[in-house]
Amino acid sequence: MQQKVRRWVGKVRRWLANRPPLMGPESLAVVTEDVRKLGIGAMGAGVLGLFAPSDKIALGDSVALFALGAIIWVTGIMLHALNERSRPDSEE
C-alpha cells in the first residue's frame, strides 16, 4: 500500500511539473492591477470611516478596514514585482 501511495505521489509531482501554468504573465499583470485597486478602495473606505464616524461603523472597524486594505495593496505590489522578475528580458 505504501509503495502505491509513493508511485501516485510521484505521478502527481511529474504531472504538476510538466503541465502549463494556470495563468500567463499577461493575466497575472491584470490580476495584480485589480488587487492593488481593491486594496486602495478598502483603504479609502477605512479612511472615510475614520473621518466620518457614524453609529453603524465603529472606529476599530475603520482601522481594521484600512489595515486590511493596506495588506491587500501590498500583496498586489508583491505579485506585480514577482511577475516582473519572472519575465524574460526581451530588450536584449
C-alpha positions in Angstrom: 0.0 0.0 0.0 2.8 2.4 0.9 4.5 1.7 -2.4 1.3 2.5 -4.3 1.0 5.8 -2.5 4.6 6.7 -3.3 4.0 5.9 -7.0 0.9 8.0 -7.0 2.7 11.0 -5.4 5.5 10.7 -7.9 3.0 10.6 -10.8 1.2 13.7 -9.4 4.5 15.6 -9.0 5.6 14.8 -12.6 2.2 15.9 -13.8 2.4 19.2 -11.9 5.9 19.8 -13.1 5.1 19.2 -16.8 1.8 21.0 -17.2 1.5 24.5 -18.5 1.0 27.3 -15.9 -2.6 28.2 -14.9 -2.0 31.9 -15.5 0.3 33.6 -18.0 2.2 36.8 -17.3 -0.4 39.0 -19.0 -3.2 37.6 -17.0 -1.2 37.9 -13.8 -0.5 41.6 -14.6 -4.2 42.2 -14.9 -5.0 40.5 -11.7 -2.2 42.4 -9.8 -3.6 45.7 -11.0 -7.1 44.7 -9.8 -5.8 43.6 -6.4 -4.0 46.9 -6.0 -7.2 48.8 -6.9 -9.2 46.7 -4.4 -6.6 47.5 -1.7 -6.8 51.2 -2.4 -10.5 51.1 -2.3 -10.6 49.4 1.1 -8.0 51.8 2.4 -10.1 54.7 1.2 -13.2 53.3 2.9 -11.3 52.9 6.1 -10.1 56.5 6.0 -13.6 57.7 5.2 -14.8 55.7 8.2 -12.1 57.4 10.4 -13.1 60.9 9.4 -16.8 60.5 9.1 -17.7 58.3 12.1 -21.3 57.1 12.5 -23.3 54.7 14.6 -23.0 51.9 12.1 -19.2 51.9 11.7 -17.0 52.0 14.8 -13.6 53.4 15.0 -12.0 50.0 15.3 -13.8 48.7 12.2 -12.4 51.6 10.2 -8.9 50.9 11.4 -9.3 47.2 10.6 -10.6 48.0 7.1 -7.7 50.4 6.5 -5.2 47.7 7.7 -6.9 45.0 5.5 -6.7 47.4 2.5 -3.1 48.0 3.1 -2.4 44.3 3.3 -4.3 43.7 0.0 -2.5 46.6 -1.7 1.0 45.4 -0.6 0.1 41.9 -1.8 -0.8 43.3 -5.2 2.6 45.1 -5.3 4.5 42.0 -4.3 2.6 39.9 -7.0 3.5 42.6 -9.6 7.2 42.5 -8.6 7.2 38.7 -8.8 5.6 38.9 -12.2 8.2 41.4 -13.5 11.1 39.3 -12.2 9.8 36.1 -13.8 9.5 37.7 -17.2 12.5 37.1 -19.6 14.3 40.3 -20.7 13.1 41.0 -24.2 15.3 44.0 -24.7 18.5 42.0 -25.3 
